[in-house]
Amino acid sequence: MSEWVIIFYILTGKRVYIGPETGKNKLLWMIGEMVTMKAILTSSLGGQIKIDGKRLPAKLPETNGLLKSIKDVWKNDSKIMIISGSPEYYDKNDSVLFCLKGAFSLSNLSASEVLMCDERNKEIIERLPEIDVLILAGGHVPTQNSFMKTIELKERLQDWDGLLIAWSAGSMNCAETVYAGPELPGEATNPDYQRWISGLGLTNTNILPHFEDLKDEMLDGMRLIENITYSDSMGHEIIALNNGSFIVVDDGIETLYGEAYIIKNGEQRQICENGKWIQL
């Protein structure tokens, strides 16, 4: 019996009293009742289009089955909370909120309430237990990471069982150990810049989003991919996603949809293409 108690503790992090009436089947049932969430980690969630310099709502993309994957697990009249990736940029956050509200309607995803959590109202994280869909927005990875720690998001997710959707920085911050690759001027040459930081622990996969847009990018006089990311990949594995590609995390199984590459030990190879999927 003791080995099953150990398994239960490893899987749940919870101690349990085992009396003479508790058998192996009961423990297995308790393990099966663990709180679990489904996560959809994207490079880009879309939901907006820029017209004459103004961002307007747009239907969520159907590329590689993204919208279908969301619809399959979306509850009617969902309550939604967005965790900002730029918690102090209120105009940007208001624009994201406006566009996503419209995008849900255009995508036939019913929502009873959509909230933005940023520095103005971080106390609304207390409402997480009533939220059906939690969205982690894009932004600056270390900035969002710090905000997540401030609102104790990792701890709060331990007993939350909703649908989590993330894009860009939000997807990157879902890792146990996050690859916070340099992205702003000065970060690549700053010896104190932390490229590996603790994350939410929802996946062991390190995501690099917008890969097709980064191939020719320069930062601090260096090529972002060849000179920076390749170097950072020594001893690490990074999954580079193009926009339109995503990873679904469900019951401990991770499935990748769409074009993607592995960057590891300074080398790159394609592992999936659009219209196909693989299990990681």
N, C-alpha and C positions, 0 to 999 in steps of 0.2 A: 504493500500500500504506500510506503514512504516515497517510492519513486514517482508515483502519480501526483503526490502532493508537491514534489519538487517540480514536476512538469507544469503543474497548474501555476505555481509561483513564477516560474520562468516566463510563461506565456502571458500572465496577467499582471504580475507585479503585486499580487494581493496574497496576504496570508489568510489561511482558512482553518477553522477548527474542524478537525476530523474526529468524529465520535465513532463508537462501535457500529452505529447504524449506517455509516457512510461507506458505500462500496465504490469500486472502480467505475461502474456505470454512472453513478451519480456525479463523480468528478468529471467524467467525460462530457456529461450533459452541461455541467457548469462551464467547462472550457468552450463548448459550443455556443453558450449564451454570452460569450465575451462581447464587449462593445467593439464594433468594427465600423469603419467608414469606408466609403469608396472614394478614390481620388482620381481626377482626370487632370494630368499635368501637361500643359500645352506650351508650345513656343509662343504662339500668339492666339488669343481667344477671338480676335476680331470684334465685330459688333459695332464698328464705327467706320465712317467714310468721311474724307475731307473734301469739302466743296467750297470753293472761293475762300479758302483759309479758315473755314469753320467746320468743326467736327460735328457730324450728325449721326444718329443711330442707323445701323444696318443689320440685316439678318446675320446670325452667327454662321460661320462657314460650314459647309457640308463635306469639305475635303477629307478624304480618308475615313468618312463616317463619323466625324466629330459631333455634329449636331445630333445624329441618331444616338450616339453613345450617351449624350447628355439626356435626351428625351427618354431613353429607356429607363432611367432611374430618377427622373424629375417628378416630384410630387405636385399635384394640383395645388394652386394657391400657395406656393412656397413662400416662406419668409427667408429673405436673403440678406446676408451681411458681407460687405466688401472690406477687406483689410488693405488699407492704402500702401502702396509701395513708395510714396513720397508724402509722408504724413504731415508735412508743414506746407505743402504746395496746395493751398485750398482751392484755387481756381481750377487747377488741373483735376483735383479730386471731384469737384462739382461737375466738371465736364465728363469725367469717366462715369459718374453716377447717372447723369442725364442720358448718356449714350447707351449704357447697359440697360436702363429701364426700358428705353425704346427698343433695344435689340431683343430683349426677352419677348416683348409683345410681337415684334415682327417674326420671331422664330416660333411662335405659338407655345411659349413656355409661360404658364400662368404664374403670376407673383402677386401676393397680397401686400407685401411690404419689401422695400429695398433700402438698406441702410449703408452709409459709408462711415467706417471707423477710421478716424485720423486724430491728430493732436487736439482738435477742437472738442472731441467728444469721446475720448478713449474709454470712458467709463461704460459705454454701451456694450463693451465686450461682456459685461455681466449678463447680457441677454442671450449669450451663446446657446444655453440649453434649449431655448425655444426656436432656434434658427434651423431651417431645413437645409439651406445651401450656404456654404462659406466660400467666398471667392478671394483668393490672394492675388492682388493686382501686380502689374509690372512696375518697375522703378529702379532705384539704386539698391543693389543687393545688401550691402552692409547697413544702409540706412533703414531699410525695411526690417532686416534681421534684428537690429537694435530695438525697433519699435515693437516687434513681436515679443522680445524678451521683457520689455516694459509692461506689456499687457498680459504677460505670463501665458501666451497662447499655447505653447507646447504642453504645459500642465493642464490647461483647460480642455485640450483635445483628447486627453486620456479617457474620458468617459462621455465623449460626444460621438454620435453615430450617424451623422448626416452625410450629405454629398459635398465633397471639397473639390473645387475647380480652381486651377491656378494658371497664370501665364507669366512667361519671362522670369523676372526676379522672383515672383511668387513661387514658381515651379522650382527654381534653384534652391530656395530657402526650405524646401520640403525635405532635403537630404539630411541624413544623420550628421555628416560632416560636409559642409557646403563649400563648393568651389566658388569663391567670390573673386573671379578674375578681374584684373584691372580694367576699368572702363572710362574713368575720368582723367583728364590731363594731370600728370604728376603722380598718379597711383603706381604706374609701372616702374618708376624710378625711385619711389619712396621705400627705403629699406624697412620702415616700420609698418608699411601697409600689410594687413593680414589677408592672405589669399585663401586660407582655409579656416573656417569658423564653424561653430556648432549650430545646427539647425533644428528643425521640428522633428526629425527622426521618423518621418513617414515612409522613407525609401532610402536605400543605400546607393541609389543611382545619382550621379552628378550630371545635371543637365546643362548644356550650353545652348541657349536658344538663338534664333535668327541666324543660323549658321550661314545661309546663302548670302546674307547681307554683310557678314563680317570678314569674308574671305580676303577682301582687298583693303580692309580698314588699317589705318596707321594710328599708333598711340605712342606718344613720347619718343618719336623718331624710330619706332620699331613696328614691324608687321605684327598685327594683333594675334593672328593664328600661328604663323610659322615661328616667330621670335618669342612670343609670350606664352600662348596656350600650349604649344608643343613642349616647351621647357617645363611648364607647370605640370605636365602630364607624366613626368618621370615618376614611376611608382604609383601612378593613379590611372583610373579609367574614367573618361569623360564621354558622355553620350551627346553628340551634337545634333540638334534637331533643326530642320528647316521649318519655316512657317507653314502651317498646315499639317504638321506631324505632332503626335502626342503620345503619352504613356498613360495607360489605365492601371491603377493599383487597386486590386480587389482581392480581399481575403489572402493577402500575402503573395499573390501572383501578379507579376508585372508584364503587361503586354504593350508592345510598341507598334504604332500604326504610322505608316508613311516613311518618307525618305529620311534616313538618319545615318550617322557615322560614329565609329568609335575612334577616339583619340587616346592613345596609350603609349607611354614610353617614347614620345616624340614621333610617333607614326600614326597615320590615319587610314582607315579603310571603311568602305560603305557596308552597312549591315542590313539595310532594308530600303525599299523603294516605294513610291506612291502606289496606292492601290493594294498594298500587301501589308502583312503584319508578322511579327515574330514575338516569341516569348523570351523575355530577358532572364 
